[in-house]
Amino acid sequence: MSRQKQVLPPGHFSRIYRIIGRVVGARGLPNTDATGKSDPYCVVKGIRSNNHMVNIYCTRTVQNSLSPIWEEEFDYRIPPEWGLVELVGLKATVFDADDNTTSFLGTEDFLGGCDIDLSNAVTGRALTHELELAGVPVNKAKGKKPRLTLVVTVYKEVVPKPKPQMDLLIESLEFLEYIREVSVKVVEAKALPNADLVGSSDPQCVVRLIMVNGEVRELHRTKTIKDNLNPRWDEMCGQKFEFLDQPLLLVFDIWDVDGPGRAEDGQHLGSAVVPLLECLPGTNRKRKLPLLGEQQLHEKRLTRMGVPRELEKADDGRVPDGELSEVSLVEEPKPKPSCMERLSKAAVDFREKVKSVYYLKKVEKSILTVEVRSRVKQEPMPLLRFLHKAVYVADEDDVERVMTLPDWEKAAFAAPPELTVRGRPPRGELFGREQIIFVHGKVEGAMGLPSADENSFSDPYCVVEALSRGTQRLFVHRTRVIPKTLCPEWNEAFYFACPKDFELNRLMFSIFDRDETMIAMIGAGIDPLDQDEFLGRASIDISYLRNGDMLMEELPVSGSVIGAKVKTTAGFRRVPTISIEVGVQRRIKPMYGVAPEDHSAVIPRRTHRVSRQPGNFGFSDTSQFVDEISEAERTATQVMEANNTGRLLKGSHMGMPPNWISLPEAIDTWELPPPEEPVPDLEAEMRKHAEKAARAGQIPEGFDFTHEPPPIAARSLPMLHSRFAQPKALFRRLAKERKAGKPGSTAILQGFNARSKLNIVQSLKGLWYKPTPETLVHRRLEENGDDNSSAGSPTSHDWVLR
């Protein structure tokens, strides 16, 4: 009976949340040792849907065996932060460990690999996979087909689909967790290098903090232990911090103290970096940190050219060349070493080299043991209100209201210059945008790099660069060169305080093979990155990382023109990868201008009480116009034009007929009042009508005409027979008179609305009767400078009625 396909609820998806397995063993492995047999170990990694990989399990080493039996179990839980980028497969690889040490990065002696597809796996069912190991060099395989046995059980679950990554990022910015207190105990160190020609080193540990703004602050100095390569200090230190004083990284530097001077005047014995967000309660307090050389020391990290640099403190607390936003604690430059000191250092280096080459003494890795505990405090994110909603700024009052907010005291960015200049600001909007202000991480190492040298090896180093949303690129870190290896293990921490105007979006990791003539190129001023052979490049998008999240992945490396020089067995392709860790710190940056979403935001102007009402625009239907204009309409139009333009008293200079003042005989659309009846006070009636209309159509204070709703379309076209949109009552009255047989009403002629009729009657009233002085009080005569004025004016000058 066939299994029915599972129907997922809307908005849900099925994912692998747990995988349990057992590495059983392998058989028929190739022998890569000149004497004896291989010492194999197996590395299991998970393949995500974005082609990135994560470390799952690494077995122990089985000495001198070509058919190892491990029988080791692993249990891996997929974090829910992965979202839709889920686990889709497993990659198992087998390596030969010559020094009896294991690593997820593997070694140059590759014994084979295979892939397991988990996309169609059934939940809860244990499957035994016996897979052929391929990708082995043909000269080492010798016709054998090695096999690896794995038992894998997959567990799936149906969960709701997560929100988009940018939505989750915005939600995470509601609050900010910052380091409130740090407690450190420097316990001991093991296998420190001997920097003295006679006797042993005199180590001292200096504890420093890397702040969020790039500042380096000293926290504690231990006592100096004389003549000891395994010192034990057991010293405690700690400090509390405020919101604006936020540490992110803890740096341990061990020095060989020679003489009464500062520890920095002696030889550097090792450095280690610890992120404080990884030391919160709930994690292991005790840590064993591998110590690295001068390339990990803050003041002597490598430049892009690959040489150590001594950072000098600039006037503004920044690096003079502008590559990194850092502050050096070196108050005075070191004195130039004497000839005896240089000879002593050369002798020490030669002694250590002889020990490592001829194995006269086993070279151990230097380890520093510390106990670190950090505590966090949560507060609202400064300037969060600008991220959710823009604030419109139109005048000085808006600027004062915005700048008085308490968030500016805790913000990591200064206010935009448009708000700090004196005077009226330009109209615009103030909004917020999330931005990365600090990035830190670790370049753990790479595996499977192509060989660029004739000895089938490479001398790789990695360059870390920051990429902006545009085309900007800034140098962040450069690792040391590890000679003669295809699986380098750097384990170097990097950190970078972003400039205020740099919008960090991606990190790029470029791997090069150092040329033997690098020293000569540096002396000639040639960029070694242009001469060294390019081994590959990988980049990662960090635009969605949240505060406190650490991204630990293995990225595929591509882009190298160096092909495989060794032919391998088919069935498995070994892709070069680089393993990294990245964490970021974000803050909200205030921006001023047009909203970046659509670039079409309209800034509303200030609303105020208008001094006059807007005009009412009626609808005019051209199909209702009369083709032949009557004499009455032409006369009325001329009278209205003369009245509106103030030329009513100028007479015939307007081109009117001499008898234009006389009443037309064809006017039958209204009845004039008889002369014997008193003329109504039309001014009072018009004033009452205007007050009533004003009360009916009064616009409230602060009304914005730019948001006035469009007029509602009428259900049917109005009955119009003129330009002035007369009411229907006029046409009904005229039709009634025509039916009654009244003289002069045989046809519907052009008529006027009530307002036009009143204006015409008022204009003609002054022509019928002599105006009284009371009616002329509101009139004002102004002199007109037109030379072509009429000669019939009241005085010798031309006057216009206003």
Buried (B, 14 or more C-beta within 10 A) or exposed (E): EEEEEEEEEEEEBEBBBBBBBBBBBBBBBBBBEEEEBBBBBBBBBBBBEBEBBBBBBBBEBBEEBBBBEBEBEBEBEBEEEBBEBBBBBBBBBBBBBBEEEBBBBBBBBBBBBBBBEBEEBEBEEEBEBEBBBBBBBEEBBEEBBBBBBBBBBBBBEEEEEBEEBEEBBBEBBEEBBBBBEBBBBBBBBBBBBBBBEEEBBBBBBBBBBBBBBBBBBEBBBBEBBEEBBEBEBEBEBEBEBEEBBBBBBBBBBBBBBBEEEBBBBBBBBBBBBBBBBBBBEEEEEEBEBEBBBBBBBBBBBBEBBBEEBEBEBEEEEBBEEEBBBBBBBBEEEEEEEEEEEEEBBEEBEEEBEEBEEEEEEEEEEBBBBBBBBBBBBEEEBBBBBBBEEBBBBBEEEBBEEBEEBEBBEBBBBEBBEBBEEEEEBEBBBBBBBBBBBBBBBBBBBBBBBBBBBEEEBBBBBBBBBBBBEEEBEBBBBBBBBBEBBBBBBBBBBBBBBBBEEBBBBBBBBBBBBBBEBBEEBBEEEBEBBEBBBBBBBBEBEBBBBBBBBBBBBBBBBEEBEBEEEEEBBEBBEBBBBBBBBBBBBBBBBBBBBBEEEEEEBEEEEEBEEEEEEEEEEEEEEEEBEEEEEBEBBEBBEBBBEBBEEBBBBBBEEBEBEEEBBEEBEEBBBEEEEEEEEEEEEBEEEBEEBEEEEEEEEEBEEEBEEEEEEEEEEEEEEEEBBBBBBBEEEBBEBBEEBBEEEEEEBEEBBBBBBEEBBBBBBEBBBBBEEEEEEEEEEEEEBEEBEEEEBBEEBEEEEBBBBE
